[in-house]
């Protein structure tokens, strides 16, 4: 089949724009309303998206004064959405820094079974001292240590998901044998960060294991993605930067001994839609006019690791910011924000406006045709395998995209018109079902 887009709906309470909750159409309590998420999931499914995605973190993000704060636990919410949808993939964020492999592997295996093979895991290492202090730590672990822990976490999780062979369940009523103990493989893992003895208490799932997604774009993040990730959520402001990231990640994947087609790169895009370009710009300005700038200043000072009160709204960023190598938090997002501000000589006020819709992801205001053109250009010119669609306002932004941009992408042959026979999320992303690491392929020599 000709190459087609992979679309993921990134759902965030009332929308990605920080001021979306202040619009007349918005429900400020939508972030804890199951019916709101069911409506969004069914809308994305109507648009034949591959998947939807929920961000998460083990801390209360920023100030509750800024926007709807707190969130339903994503695996719990996605389990409910699995019963309200039929086709769309369900991707949850979960941290390797503040979870244990056994419990998390069990939760994702359960979601994959309940959904019929539609589960995905966005793997994060969680930056920030706020989260660390919720788990008995005085400060966040160093960036390199977080990724070393994540690598061992993934290795253990993969062992757990493979700890049942596919045919371990015999269910022979006549003989009284329910399962074959010889086809259960306890990990017996002893490592630097984890010690895990027994097999998972959930059978192997329809996908083998969930789609593995990753979003870090630092050097450590890209190395991790090349080794494990099957989809990568990323943020770039220009097609040149996106093409460079795409080529770099694909080449790293080859060097890691993997097929580069088995990792899909999905930049984020915040589409602000209007029937005319002027209407789209007016909507963008309306949202920016509702930003409370003191919240943006607080967020920037934390991201840039500056003392409170360091930034002047009507001045550019300080000239003496530290290099990325000295940042222990979100390294790649730090660099993206600083480079954006430097490249366009933005004042802090204008930078906050640019970040208000997508926190560094590309914001594109225009007609459906212009948005479709931008998506097609990035897709066909080596910058993306698809996109993380991040509506600025929900539910209206997703509905506009599905009703007006999706038909254009379908007409151009870039997007499916129906889901078809492939049923698992892994199949939709063009990925094979992974072999069980404990099973010897037919014809292979016996293990010594």
C-alpha positions as CSV (number, residue, x, y, z in Angstrom):
1,X,0.0,0.0,0.0
2,X,1.1,3.6,-0.5
3,X,2.6,5.3,2.5
4,X,-0.2,6.9,4.6
5,X,-0.2,9.2,7.6
6,X,-0.4,8.0,11.2
7,X,-2.5,10.4,13.3
8,X,-2.7,10.5,17.0
9,X,-5.1,12.7,19.0
10,X,-3.4,14.2,22.0
11,X,-6.2,15.0,24.4
12,X,-5.8,17.5,27.1
13,X,-8.8,18.6,29.2
14,X,-10.4,21.7,27.6
15,X,-7.6,21.9,24.9
16,X,-3.9,22.5,24.6
17,X,-4.1,26.3,24.8
18,X,-3.7,27.3,28.4
19,X,-6.6,29.8,28.0
20,X,-9.0,27.4,26.4
21,X,-11.0,26.9,29.6
22,X,-11.9,30.6,29.7
23,X,-13.8,30.5,26.4
24,X,-17.6,30.5,26.6
25,X,-17.9,27.1,25.0
26,X,-15.6,25.4,27.5
27,X,-16.5,23.4,30.6
28,X,-13.9,24.1,33.3
29,X,-14.6,20.7,34.8
30,X,-14.2,18.7,31.6
31,X,-10.9,17.3,32.8
32,X,-12.7,14.9,35.2
33,X,-15.7,14.2,33.0
34,X,-15.8,10.8,31.5
35,X,-18.5,11.8,29.0
36,X,-16.2,14.5,27.7
37,X,-13.4,12.0,26.9
38,X,-15.9,9.5,25.4
39,X,-17.1,12.2,23.0
40,X,-13.5,13.1,22.1
41,X,-12.5,9.4,21.6
42,X,-15.5,8.8,19.3
43,X,-14.7,11.9,17.3
44,X,-11.1,10.8,16.8
45,X,-12.4,7.3,15.8
46,X,-14.7,8.9,13.3
47,X,-11.6,10.6,11.8
48,X,-9.9,7.1,11.6
49,X,-7.1,8.2,13.8
50,X,-4.6,5.5,14.7
51,X,-4.7,6.4,18.4
52,X,-5.4,8.8,21.2
53,X,-3.0,9.8,23.9
54,X,-3.1,11.1,27.5
55,X,-0.2,12.9,29.1
56,X,0.4,12.4,32.8
57,X,2.8,13.1,35.7
58,X,2.9,12.0,39.3
59,X,2.6,15.6,40.6
60,X,0.1,18.5,40.5
61,X,1.3,20.6,37.5
62,X,2.0,24.3,38.1
63,X,-0.5,26.5,39.8
64,X,-4.2,25.6,40.0
65,X,-4.9,29.2,39.3
66,X,-3.6,28.9,35.7
67,X,-5.9,26.3,34.1
68,X,-7.9,23.1,35.0
69,X,-5.5,21.1,37.1
70,X,-5.3,17.5,38.1
71,X,-6.2,14.6,35.9
72,X,-7.9,11.2,36.0
73,X,-5.3,8.4,36.1
74,X,-4.8,7.6,32.4
75,X,-4.9,3.8,32.5
76,X,-8.1,3.9,34.5
77,X,-9.6,6.4,32.0
78,X,-8.4,4.5,29.0
79,X,-10.0,1.3,30.3
80,X,-13.3,3.1,30.4
81,X,-12.7,4.4,26.8
82,X,-11.9,0.9,25.6
83,X,-15.5,-0.1,26.3
84,X,-16.8,3.0,24.5
85,X,-14.8,2.6,21.3
86,X,-14.0,-0.2,18.8
87,X,-10.9,0.7,16.8
88,X,-8.8,3.6,18.1
89,X,-5.5,2.9,19.9
90,X,-5.3,4.0,23.6
91,X,-1.9,5.4,24.7
92,X,-1.2,6.2,28.3
93,X,1.8,8.0,29.8
94,X,3.5,6.3,32.7
95,X,6.8,7.1,34.4
96,X,9.7,4.7,34.8
97,X,11.1,6.9,37.6
98,X,8.1,6.5,39.9
99,X,6.6,3.1,39.2
100,X,7.7,-0.5,39.6
101,X,8.0,-2.8,36.5
102,X,5.7,-5.6,37.8
103,X,2.7,-3.4,38.6
104,X,2.9,-1.3,35.5
105,X,3.5,-4.3,33.2
106,X,0.4,-5.9,34.7
107,X,-1.7,-2.7,34.2
108,X,-0.7,-2.3,30.5
109,X,-1.3,-6.0,29.9
110,X,-4.7,-5.7,31.4
111,X,-5.6,-2.7,29.2
112,X,-4.3,-4.5,26.1
113,X,-6.5,-7.5,26.8
114,X,-9.6,-5.5,27.7
115,X,-9.2,-3.3,24.5
116,X,-8.5,-6.2,22.2
117,X,-4.9,-5.2,21.5
118,X,-5.2,-1.4,21.4
119,X,-2.9,-0.4,24.3
120,X,0.2,1.8,24.0
121,X,2.7,3.1,26.6
122,X,4.2,6.6,26.4
123,X,7.4,6.0,28.4
124,X,8.6,9.0,30.3
125,X,11.4,9.4,32.9
126,X,9.7,12.4,34.6
127,X,11.7,15.6,35.1
128,X,11.2,18.0,38.0
129,X,11.8,18.2,41.7
130,X,8.1,18.4,42.4
131,X,7.5,14.8,41.4
132,X,10.7,13.6,43.2
133,X,9.5,15.1,46.5
134,X,6.2,13.1,46.2
135,X,8.2,9.9,46.3
136,X,10.6,10.6,49.2
137,X,13.4,12.2,47.2
138,X,14.9,15.7,47.9
139,X,15.7,16.3,44.3
140,X,15.1,14.7,40.9
141,X,17.6,12.0,39.8
142,X,20.2,13.1,37.3
143,X,19.1,13.0,33.6
144,X,21.5,10.2,32.7
145,X,20.5,8.1,35.8
146,X,16.8,8.5,34.9
147,X,17.4,7.0,31.4
148,X,19.6,4.2,32.8
149,X,16.7,3.3,35.2
150,X,14.3,3.5,32.3
151,X,16.3,1.1,30.1
152,X,16.4,-1.5,32.9
153,X,12.7,-0.9,33.6
154,X,11.9,-1.7,29.9
155,X,14.1,-4.8,29.9
156,X,12.2,-6.1,32.9
157,X,8.8,-5.2,31.5
158,X,9.6,-7.0,28.3
159,X,10.6,-10.1,30.2
160,X,7.3,-9.9,32.2
161,X,5.2,-9.5,29.1
162,X,7.0,-12.6,27.6
163,X,6.8,-14.6,30.8
164,X,3.8,-16.5,29.4
165,X,4.1,-18.2,26.0
166,X,1.1,-17.6,23.7
167,X,-0.1,-21.2,24.1
168,X,0.6,-21.6,27.8
169,X,-3.1,-22.0,28.5
170,X,-4.2,-25.6,27.7
171,X,-7.7,-25.6,29.2
172,X,-8.0,-29.4,28.9
173,X,-11.1,-30.2,30.9
174,X,-10.8,-33.9,30.4
175,X,-7.3,-34.2,31.8
176,X,-7.8,-31.5,34.4
177,X,-4.8,-29.5,33.1
178,X,-5.5,-25.7,32.7
179,X,-2.0,-24.5,31.8
180,X,1.4,-25.7,30.9
181,X,4.0,-24.8,33.6
182,X,6.8,-25.4,31.1
183,X,5.6,-22.4,29.1
184,X,5.8,-20.0,32.0
185,X,9.2,-18.1,32.3
186,X,9.8,-16.2,35.5
187,X,12.3,-13.3,34.8
188,X,14.4,-13.9,37.9
189,X,15.9,-10.4,37.2
190,X,18.6,-9.0,39.4
191,X,19.8,-5.6,38.3
192,X,21.0,-2.2,39.4
193,X,17.6,-0.7,40.0
194,X,15.2,-3.7,40.2
195,X,14.9,-7.2,41.5
196,X,11.9,-9.1,40.0
197,X,11.5,-12.8,40.6
198,X,8.2,-14.2,39.3
199,X,6.2,-14.3,36.1
200,X,3.5,-11.8,35.4
201,X,0.0,-12.8,36.7
202,X,-1.6,-11.8,33.4
203,X,-1.3,-14.0,30.2
204,X,0.5,-12.7,27.1
205,X,-1.7,-10.1,25.4
206,X,-3.1,-9.7,21.8
207,X,-0.2,-7.5,20.8
208,X,2.5,-9.4,22.7
209,X,3.1,-6.1,24.5
210,X,1.8,-2.6,24.1
211,X,3.0,-0.2,21.4
212,X,6.1,1.5,22.9
213,X,6.0,5.3,22.6
214,X,8.7,7.8,23.7
215,X,8.8,11.6,23.7
216,X,12.3,12.7,24.7
217,X,14.5,14.4,22.2
218,X,17.7,14.9,24.2
219,X,20.8,12.8,23.3
220,X,19.8,10.3,26.0
221,X,16.2,10.4,24.8
222,X,17.1,9.7,21.2
223,X,19.4,6.9,22.2
224,X,16.6,5.3,24.2
225,X,14.1,5.8,21.4
226,X,16.5,4.1,18.9
227,X,16.7,1.1,21.1
228,X,13.1,0.7,22.2
229,X,10.5,3.1,20.8
230,X,8.0,2.2,18.1
231,X,6.5,5.7,17.9
232,X,8.2,9.0,18.9
233,X,6.3,12.1,19.8
234,X,8.5,15.1,19.1
235,X,8.4,18.9,18.9
236,X,10.0,21.0,16.2
237,X,9.2,24.6,15.1
238,X,10.6,24.4,11.5
239,X,10.6,21.7,8.8
240,X,14.4,22.0,8.6
241,X,14.7,21.0,12.3
242,X,12.0,18.3,11.9
243,X,13.9,16.8,8.9
244,X,17.1,16.8,10.8
245,X,15.5,15.1,13.8
246,X,13.8,12.5,11.6
247,X,17.0,11.6,9.7
248,X,19.0,11.4,12.9
249,X,16.5,9.2,14.7
250,X,16.1,6.8,11.7
251,X,19.9,6.5,11.4
252,X,20.2,5.8,15.1
253,X,17.6,3.1,14.8
254,X,19.6,1.4,12.0
255,X,22.7,1.5,14.2
256,X,20.8,-0.1,17.0
257,X,20.0,-3.0,14.7
258,X,16.4,-2.2,14.1
259,X,14.3,-1.5,11.0
260,X,13.9,2.3,10.7
261,X,10.3,1.7,9.4
262,X,9.5,0.2,12.8
263,X,9.8,3.6,14.5
264,X,7.3,6.3,13.5
265,X,8.1,9.9,14.1
266,X,5.1,12.1,15.0
267,X,5.7,15.8,15.5
268,X,3.1,17.7,17.4
269,X,0.9,20.3,15.6
270,X,-1.6,22.7,17.2
271,X,-4.1,23.5,14.3
272,X,-6.0,26.7,14.8
273,X,-8.6,26.5,12.1
274,X,-10.8,29.1,10.4
275,X,-12.9,29.3,7.2
276,X,-10.4,32.0,6.1
277,X,-6.9,32.7,7.2
278,X,-8.1,36.0,8.8
279,X,-10.7,34.0,10.8
280,X,-8.0,31.6,12.0
281,X,-5.7,34.5,13.0
282,X,-8.5,36.1,14.9
283,X,-9.1,32.9,16.9
284,X,-5.4,32.7,17.7
285,X,-5.5,36.3,18.9
286,X,-8.6,35.6,21.0
287,X,-6.8,32.8,22.8
288,X,-3.7,34.8,23.3
289,X,-5.7,37.7,24.7
290,X,-7.0,35.4,27.4
291,X,-3.5,34.4,28.6
292,X,-2.6,35.5,32.2
293,X,1.0,36.4,31.7
294,X,2.2,36.0,35.3
295,X,1.5,32.2,35.0
296,X,3.6,32.1,31.8
297,X,6.4,33.9,33.5
298,X,6.4,31.5,36.5
299,X,6.5,28.5,34.1
300,X,9.3,29.9,32.0
301,X,11.4,30.7,35.1
302,X,11.0,27.1,36.2
303,X,11.8,25.7,32.8
304,X,14.9,27.9,32.4
305,X,15.9,27.2,36.0
306,X,15.9,30.9,36.8
307,X,15.2,32.5,40.2
308,X,11.6,33.9,40.6
309,X,11.4,37.5,39.4
310,X,14.2,37.1,36.9
311,X,12.2,37.7,33.7
312,X,10.9,41.0,32.4
313,X,7.8,40.7,30.2
314,X,8.9,43.3,27.7
315,X,12.6,42.2,27.4
316,X,14.2,39.3,25.6
317,X,15.5,36.3,27.5
318,X,18.8,36.8,29.5
319,X,21.9,36.4,27.4
320,X,23.7,34.3,29.9
321,X,21.4,31.2,30.1
322,X,23.1,27.9,30.9
323,X,23.8,25.4,28.1
324,X,21.6,22.3,27.7
325,X,24.4,20.2,29.2
326,X,23.8,21.9,32.6
327,X,20.1,21.2,32.6
328,X,18.8,18.2,34.5
329,X,15.2,18.7,33.7
330,X,13.5,18.6,30.3
331,X,16.6,19.2,28.2
332,X,15.2,19.1,24.7
333,X,12.2,21.4,25.6
334,X,14.6,23.8,27.2
335,X,16.7,24.0,24.1
336,X,13.6,24.3,21.8
337,X,12.2,27.3,23.8
338,X,15.5,29.1,24.0
339,X,16.3,28.7,20.3
340,X,12.8,29.8,19.4
341,X,13.2,33.0,21.5
342,X,16.7,33.7,20.1
343,X,15.8,33.0,16.5
344,X,12.8,35.3,16.4
345,X,14.1,37.8,19.0
346,X,10.9,37.4,21.0
347,X,10.2,39.3,24.2
348,X,9.1,37.2,27.2
349,X,5.5,38.4,26.5
350,X,5.6,37.3,22.9
351,X,7.3,34.0,23.8
352,X,4.6,33.2,26.3
353,X,2.0,33.9,23.6
354,X,3.8,31.5,21.3
355,X,4.1,28.8,23.9
356,X,0.5,29.2,25.2
357,X,-1.0,26.9,22.6
358,X,1.5,24.0,22.4
359,X,4.3,24.5,25.0
360,X,6.8,24.5,22.1
361,X,5.0,22.4,19.5
362,X,4.3,23.9,16.2
363,X,1.1,26.1,16.2
364,X,-0.4,26.6,12.8
365,X,-3.3,29.0,12.2
366,X,-5.0,28.8,8.8
367,X,-7.7,27.3,6.7
368,X,-8.3,23.5,6.5
369,X,-6.5,23.6,3.1
370,X,-3.5,25.3,4.6
371,X,-3.3,22.9,7.5
372,X,-3.6,19.9,5.1
373,X,-0.9,21.5,2.9
374,X,1.5,21.8,5.9
375,X,0.9,18.3,7.0
376,X,1.4,16.9,3.5
377,X,4.6,18.9,3.0
378,X,6.2,17.7,6.3
379,X,5.0,14.1,5.5
380,X,6.3,14.0,2.0
381,X,9.6,15.8,2.6
382,X,11.1,13.6,5.2
383,X,10.0,15.4,8.3
384,X,7.3,13.1,9.7
385,X,5.5,9.7,9.5
386,X,2.4,11.3,10.9
387,X,1.3,13.9,13.5
388,X,0.3,14.3,17.1
389,X,-2.8,16.4,16.6
390,X,-3.1,18.8,19.6
391,X,-6.4,20.8,19.3
392,X,-6.1,24.2,21.0
393,X,-9.7,24.0,22.2
394,X,-11.7,20.8,23.0
395,X,-14.1,19.5,21.8
396,X,-14.5,22.0,19.0
397,X,-10.9,21.9,17.7
398,X,-10.9,18.2,17.3
399,X,-14.3,18.3,15.6
400,X,-13.2,21.0,13.2
401,X,-10.1,18.9,12.3
402,X,-12.1,15.7,11.7
403,X,-14.8,17.5,9.8
404,X,-12.7,19.7,7.6
405,X,-9.0,18.6,7.4
406,X,-9.5,14.8,7.5
407,X,-11.6,14.8,4.3
408,X,-8.9,16.7,2.5
409,X,-6.2,14.2,3.6
410,X,-8.4,11.3,2.5
411,X,-9.0,12.9,-0.9
412,X,-5.2,13.2,-1.4
413,X,-4.7,9.5,-0.5
414,X,-2.8,10.4,2.6
415,X,-5.2,8.9,5.2
416,X,-7.4,5.8,5.4
417,X,-11.1,6.2,4.8
418,X,-12.0,3.2,7.1
419,X,-10.1,1.1,9.6
420,X,-10.1,-2.1,7.6
421,X,-9.1,-5.6,8.8
422,X,-6.1,-4.7,10.9
423,X,-7.3,-4.7,14.5
424,X,-4.4,-4.0,16.9
425,X,-2.7,-0.7,17.4
426,X,0.6,-2.3,16.5
427,X,-0.8,-3.5,13.1
428,X,-2.2,0.0,12.5
429,X,1.3,1.4,12.9
430,X,2.6,-1.2,10.5
431,X,4.5,-3.1,13.1
432,X,4.9,-6.9,13.5
433,X,3.7,-8.7,16.6
434,X,6.9,-9.3,18.6
435,X,8.3,-12.8,19.0
436,X,8.5,-14.1,22.6
437,X,12.1,-13.9,23.7
438,X,11.8,-17.2,25.6
439,X,10.5,-19.2,22.6
440,X,13.0,-20.8,20.2
441,X,12.0,-20.3,16.6
442,X,11.2,-23.4,14.6
443,X,14.4,-24.8,13.1
444,X,16.7,-22.9,15.5
445,X,19.4,-24.8,17.3
446,X,18.6,-25.8,20.9
447,X,19.8,-23.5,23.7
448,X,22.9,-24.7,25.4
